[in-house]
């Protein structure tokens, strides 16, 4: 896959620890150089522990301003993510998994979540119409259960509105129980990748819920990368059509 322009990559690091390993991430592992500017999402100064929304001041991976784009966090009741309540936990984690891709300063180690067995959500507004690949790291690196998974849901939605993630496209990670940190990012093992198409004015809706031995558990957000998928070039499509047409004519003559 060709590397997308860095200004079409938007990266969020959830949790209190500053990123010191900016190129260790799911998207970088697949695409190589992708810019190193992360938007840190934490809760400095919030006495209630909640993690604030970010309505301005975001940057793309190349450091350019992501003007007009905002992030709104939420918490689910059942499968309805309410944007009026934010996650209330924001920790460095890493008591079990703390090396390899979960080393100090990695975007995969710390995270945000809510106390209790609930899903958390994130809504990104202001994105241009188009198709996007969504890379998500969602793990409680403090936890080593017999059976532990996190399922991520992604879809288009209405900006500013609560949403029901039931029925969204989803993908799950089921983590190994041995407390050994992997050294590389692997799709389906340490991160998920989902694709969504947005119309003009639509928001990107995300929800994450955990599962421990068949029971709902806290959803975690460690990192989120949103990558614009380039549309096929009309010139390339036309060239391909002409080549096909020529081949068919030659085949008929033969």
Residue pairs with C-beta under 8 A, 6 or more apart in sequence:
1 30
1 31
2 230
3 31
3 32
3 33
3 34
4 31
4 34
4 227
4 228
4 229
4 230
5 62
5 228
6 33
6 34
6 35
6 60
6 61
6 62
7 60
7 61
7 62
7 64
8 60
8 227
8 228
8 230
9 27
9 34
9 35
9 60
9 61
9 62
9 225
9 226
9 227
9 228
10 39
10 58
10 60
10 61
10 66
10 69
10 124
10 127
10 225
10 226
10 227
11 25
11 27
11 35
11 37
11 38
11 39
11 61
11 107
11 223
11 224
11 225
11 226
12 38
12 39
12 41
12 71
12 122
12 223
12 224
12 225
13 19
13 38
13 39
13 40
13 41
13 107
13 110
13 222
13 223
14 41
14 42
14 51
14 90
14 110
14 111
14 112
14 221
14 222
14 223
14 224
15 41
15 42
15 90
15 91
15 92
15 93
15 109
15 110
15 111
15 112
15 222
16 42
16 43
16 44
16 90
16 91
16 92
16 110
17 92
17 104
17 105
17 109
17 110
18 40
18 105
19 38
19 40
19 105
19 106
19 107
20 104
20 105
21 103
21 105
21 106
21 107
22 36
22 37
22 38
22 107
23 33
23 34
23 36
24 101
24 103
24 106
24 107
24 108
24 185
25 34
25 107
25 108
25 135
25 137
25 185
25 223
25 225
26 135
26 136
26 137
26 185
26 187
26 190
26 191
26 193
26 223
26 225
27 34
27 135
27 225
27 227
28 34
28 185
29 184
29 185
30 187
34 61
35 60
35 61
35 62
35 63
36 61
37 59
37 60
37 61
37 62
37 63
38 107
38 223
39 54
39 58
39 59
39 66
39 71
41 51
41 54
41 71
41 73
41 112
42 51
42 90
42 112
43 49
43 50
43 51
43 52
43 90
43 112
46 52
48 88
49 88
49 89
49 90
50 85
50 86
50 87
50 88
51 73
51 86
51 87
51 88
51 90
51 112
52 86
53 70
53 71
53 72
53 73
53 86
54 70
54 71
55 70
55 71
55 72
56 70
58 65
58 66
58 69
58 70
58 71
59 65
59 66
60 66
66 126
68 126
69 124
69 125
69 126
69 127
70 124
70 125
70 126
71 122
71 123
71 124
71 125
72 83
72 122
72 123
72 124
72 125
72 160
73 83
73 86
73 87
73 112
73 120
73 121
73 122
73 123
74 81
74 82
74 83
74 84
74 85
74 86
74 120
74 121
74 122
74 123
74 162
75 81
75 82
75 85
75 86
75 87
75 114
75 118
75 119
75 120
75 121
76 82
76 118
76 119
76 120
76 121
76 165
76 207
76 209
76 219
77 118
79 119
79 164
79 165
79 166
79 207
80 162
80 163
80 164
81 119
81 120
81 121
81 123
81 162
81 163
81 164
81 165
81 205
81 207
82 162
83 121
83 123
83 160
83 161
83 162
84 162
87 112
87 113
87 114
87 120
87 221
88 114
88 115
89 112
89 113
89 114
89 115
90 110
90 112
91 110
91 111
91 142
92 109
92 110
93 109
93 110
93 111
93 140
93 141
93 142
94 102
94 104
94 109
94 110
94 141
94 142
95 141
95 142
96 141
96 142
96 143
96 144
96 179
97 109
97 139
97 141
97 144
97 179
97 181
98 104
98 109
98 141
98 181
99 181
100 181
100 182
100 183
100 184
101 108
101 181
101 182
101 183
101 184
101 185
101 190
102 108
102 109
102 139
102 141
102 181
103 109
103 181
107 137
107 222
107 223
108 137
108 139
108 141
108 185
108 190
108 191
108 222
108 223
109 141
109 222
110 141
110 222
111 138
111 139
111 140
111 141
111 220
111 221
111 222
112 120
112 220
112 221
113 120
113 140
113 218
113 219
113 220
113 221
114 120
114 218
114 219
115 218
116 218
117 210
117 215
117 216
117 217
117 218
118 209
118 216
118 218
118 219
119 165
119 207
119 208
119 209
119 219
120 207
120 208
120 218
120 219
120 220
120 221
121 163
121 165
121 205
121 206
121 207
121 208
122 205
122 206
122 221
122 224
123 157
123 159
123 160
123 163
123 203
123 204
123 205
123 206
124 203
124 204
124 206
124 226
125 159
125 160
125 203
125 204
127 198
127 202
127 203
127 204
127 226
128 198
128 200
128 228
129 198
129 199
129 200
129 201
129 202
130 197
130 198
130 228
130 229
130 231
131 195
131 196
131 197
131 198
131 228
131 229
131 231
132 195
132 196
132 197
132 198
132 204
132 226
132 227
132 228
132 229
133 193
133 194
133 195
133 226
133 227
133 229
134 154
134 193
134 194
134 195
134 196
134 204
134 206
134 224
134 225
134 226
134 227
135 191
135 192
135 193
135 223
135 224
135 225
135 227
136 152
136 191
136 192
136 193
136 194
136 206
136 208
136 221
136 223
136 224
136 225
137 190
137 191
137 222
137 223
137 224
138 150
138 152
138 173
138 192
138 208
138 219
138 220
138 221
138 222
139 150
139 173
139 175
139 190
139 220
139 222
140 148
140 150
140 210
140 218
140 220
141 222
144 177
144 178
144 179
145 177
145 212
145 213
146 177
146 213
147 174
147 177
147 211
147 212
147 213
147 214
148 174
148 175
148 177
148 210
148 211
148 212
148 217
149 172
149 173
149 174
149 175
149 210
149 211
150 172
150 173
150 175
150 208
150 209
150 210
150 211
150 219
150 220
151 170
151 171
151 172
151 173
151 208
151 209
151 210
151 211
152 170
152 171
152 172
152 173
152 192
152 194
152 206
152 207
152 208
153 165
153 168
153 169
153 170
153 205
153 206
153 207
153 208
153 209
154 168
154 169
154 170
154 194
154 196
154 204
154 205
154 206
155 163
155 165
155 168
155 169
155 196
155 205
156 196
156 197
156 198
156 199
156 202
156 203
156 204
156 205
157 163
157 202
157 203
157 204
157 205
158 202
158 203
159 201
159 202
159 203
160 203
163 205
163 207
165 205
165 207
168 205
168 207
169 194
169 195
169 196
170 194
171 188
171 192
171 193
171 194
172 192
172 211
173 188
173 189
173 190
173 191
173 192
175 189
176 189
182 189
182 190
185 191
187 193
195 229
196 204
198 204
204 226
206 224
207 219
208 219
208 220
208 221
209 216
209 217
209 219
210 216
210 217
210 218
210 219
210 220
211 217
